[in-house]
């Protein structure tokens, strides 16, 4: 944030929106794997030796697909997935898809600055 503000007030040619998009994309790139693992961890279960039940690998005391806590964790994980990693993956796909068009264009500089994190 400090670097963006410095660039904005010292170098008047700096565009704030592309810089903010690039900074946000960089942070999401760094945190993407840990956020994704947190979202899908309720879905990772192992079967008990007697083959009657299964438990979450991350919390062995929680039985999978038996309601209660597991249902809440799966719901939170899926909502979190739809709100954070999925939009980021769509944005990355959009950037990759549109990249060739903007590289050829003189007016594509803001786009290229925004998607530098790729």
C-alpha positions in Angstrom: 0.0 0.0 0.0 2.8 2.4 0.9 4.6 1.7 -2.4 1.4 2.3 -4.4 0.7 5.6 -2.6 4.4 6.7 -3.1 4.1 5.9 -6.8 0.8 7.7 -7.0 2.0 10.9 -5.5 5.6 10.9 -6.7 5.1 9.5 -10.2 1.9 11.0 -11.6 2.0 8.6 -14.5 1.2 5.6 -12.2 -2.3 4.2 -12.7 -3.8 3.2 -9.4 -6.4 0.6 -10.5 -3.9 -1.6 -12.5 -1.4 -1.4 -9.6 -4.1 -2.4 -7.1 -5.3 -5.3 -9.3 -1.7 -6.5 -9.6 -1.1 -6.2 -5.9 -4.3 -8.1 -5.1 -3.5 -10.8 -7.6 0.0 -11.2 -6.1 -1.4 -11.6 -2.6 -4.0 -14.1 -3.8 -1.3 -16.0 -5.7 0.8 -16.4 -2.6 -2.2 -17.5 -0.4 -4.0 -19.5 -3.1 -2.8 -23.0 -2.1 -3.4 -22.6 1.6 -6.9 -21.1 1.1 -7.8 -24.0 -1.3 -6.5 -26.6 1.1 -8.7 -25.1 3.9 -11.7 -25.2 1.6 -11.4 -28.8 0.6 -10.0 -30.3 3.9 -13.5 -31.3 5.1 -13.9 -33.5 2.0 -10.7 -35.5 2.7 -11.8 -38.5 4.8 -10.3 -41.9 5.5 -12.2 -45.1 6.1 -12.1 -46.8 9.5 -10.6 -50.3 9.6 -14.0 -51.8 10.3 -15.3 -50.1 7.1 -18.4 -48.8 8.8 -17.5 -45.1 9.2 -15.0 -42.6 8.0 -13.3 -39.6 9.7 -11.8 -36.4 8.5 -8.1 -36.7 8.0 -7.5 -33.3 9.6 -9.8 -33.8 12.6 -10.1 -37.5 13.4 -12.9 -37.1 16.0 -15.3 -35.7 13.3 -17.2 -38.4 11.4 -17.6 -37.8 7.7 -21.1 -37.5 6.2 -22.9 -38.1 9.6 -24.3 -34.6 9.9 -23.5 -32.1 12.7 -20.0 -30.6 12.6 -19.0 -32.2 9.3 -22.0 -30.8 7.5 -21.2 -27.4 8.8 -17.5 -27.7 7.8 -18.4 -28.9 4.3 -20.9 -26.0 3.9 -18.3 -23.4 5.1 -15.7 -24.9 2.9 -17.9 -24.8 -0.2 -19.1 -21.3 0.4 -15.5 -20.2 1.0 -14.4 -21.9 -2.3 -17.1 -20.1 -4.2 -16.2 -16.7 -2.6 -12.4 -16.8 -2.8 -10.5 -19.4 -5.0 -13.2 -19.8 -7.7 -13.3 -16.1 -8.6 -9.5 -15.9 -8.6 -9.3 -18.9 -10.9 -11.9 -17.3 -13.3 -9.8 -14.0 -13.2 -6.6 -15.9 -14.1 -8.4 -17.8 -16.9 -9.7 -14.4 -18.2 -6.2 -12.9 -18.1 -4.7 -15.9 -19.9 -7.4 -15.9 -22.5 -7.2 -12.1 -23.2 -3.4 -11.8 -23.0 -2.6 -12.4 -26.7 -5.1 -9.7 -27.8 -3.7 -7.1 -25.4 0.0 -7.8 -26.1 -0.6 -6.9 -29.8 -2.5 -3.7 -28.9 -0.9 -0.4 -28.0 -3.9 0.3 -25.7 -3.3 -2.9 -23.8 -0.8 -1.5 -21.4 -3.3 -1.1 -18.4 -4.4 -4.7 -18.9 -0.8 -6.0 -19.0 0.1 -3.9 -15.9 -3.0 -5.4 -14.1 -2.1 -9.0 -14.9 1.7 -8.8 -14.2 1.2 -11.2 -11.3 0.5 -14.0 -13.8 
